[in-house]
Amino acid sequence: MQLTMLKGKIHRAVVKQAELNYVGSITIDPKLMEAAGILEYEQVQIVDVENGNRFETYTIDGEPGSGMICLNGAAARQVQVGDHVIIMAYCQMDAKEAADHKPKVVFVDEENHISRVSNYEKHGQLS
C-alpha cells in the first residue's frame, strides 16, 4: 500500500506577484524550494491563508534569493498580492517509510527569506 505524505512545505509565504496572462504555474525562489525539498515542475498544493482557497499547480524557478512567490495564469485569480500562502508538496511511500518520515517545513519572513527550517514531530509540534 502506498500512502500520500507531506514531503515539504513553505509556510506563510507572501504573494509578491499574480500574473494572469501567463501559461500557468507558481514562480518560487529556488532557494525556498531547495530548502523545502520541492523540485522545479513538481506538483504543489497551495492554500491561501486570507481567503481559504486551495488549488494545485506546478513550480517553476524564479530568481535565486529574490523571495519571489508569483502565481501565474488561472492560479493568479485565486490570490491577491500580499496574501500569505502555504505551498505543499507530497510524496508516495509505503507504510514502513512513512513511519519515520518527517517533512521539511520552511518558515519565511515578510520578504520570503528563510527564517527557519524545521520538521514536524508527532502531535503537530514543530522542532
N, C-alpha and C positions, 0 to 999 in steps of 0.2 A: 504494500500500500504506500502511495506517495502522499505526503502532506504538503500543503502550501504554507510556507512560513515567511515571516517578515525577514528580509535579508539585510536591509539597511534603510535609513530614512534621514532626511534633512528636516529638522524640526523648527517650525515657525519662521521660515524664510520670508522676506519681504519681496513682494512682486514689484520689480522696477520698471517693467515694460509689458505691454499687451499689444501685439501686432496682428490685427485681424487679417490683413492682406498678405498672408504668408502660407506656405504649403501646409504647415502643421507642426506640432511638437512643442516641447518646452526647452528653451535655451538655458543652460545652467553652467555656472563657473565650474570648469573641470576639477578644480581643487576641492570643491564641495562634493562632487560626485566621487572622486577618488577616496576621500575620507569616509564616505558612506558605503563604498563598495558597489557603486552604481556605474554601469558602463554606458558609453555613448550608444545610442539606438536601442537601449533597453526599455522595455515597457515599464511605466510607472503609474501609480495611482496618486492623484493629487486631491487634497482636501483643503478647501478654503475655510479658514477659521471664522472669518467675519460673516460669510453668508451660508455656510454649510454645504456648498456644492462639492460633490465628489465626482471625479471623472478620470479617465485613463488617456494616456498619450505615450509618446516615446521621447527620449532625451537626445539633445544634440549639444555638443561642446560650445561654450561661449569663450570669452577672453579669460585666460587664467588670471586669477587674482582680482577680477572685476567685481565679484559678488553678484554677477548678473543672474536674475531669475526673470525670464521673459516667456509669457505664454503666447503661442503663435497659432494662427488660423482660428478654427472654431473654438479652441480652448480659450482664446482671448475673451470670448463672451462670458466665460464662467467666473472671471475675476475682475477686480479693479486694481489699478496701480495703487500700491500702498497696503493692500491686503496681506495678511500673513497666511502662508500655505505650509502644509506638511506634505512632503514628497516621499513616497514609499515604494520600494522595490521588493518583490517577493521571489522566493525560490522554491523548488520542489526538492524534497528529501524524504528518505524513509524514516520510520519511527525511531530507529536507533540513532541516526544523525540528529534528528530533531530534539532528542532528549538532552543533548549537551549544547545545542545551538543557542547563541546569543547574538542578536543583530547589532550592527553598528548604528549608533544614534549620534547624529551631528547637530549640535546646538550652534546657532549663529547669533550675532549681534544685529543691531538695526541696519547695518551696512552689508549684511550677509557674509561677514568674515567669521571664520570658525572661532568660537569661544571655548568649546569643549567637545570632546568625542567620548562617548560612553557606550555601555552595553546594558541591555535590560537584564535585570535579575528577576528572580521569582516574585510573584505578587505585585508586579508592576513597579518595583522600586528601581531607581537608576543608581548606577555606581559610577 
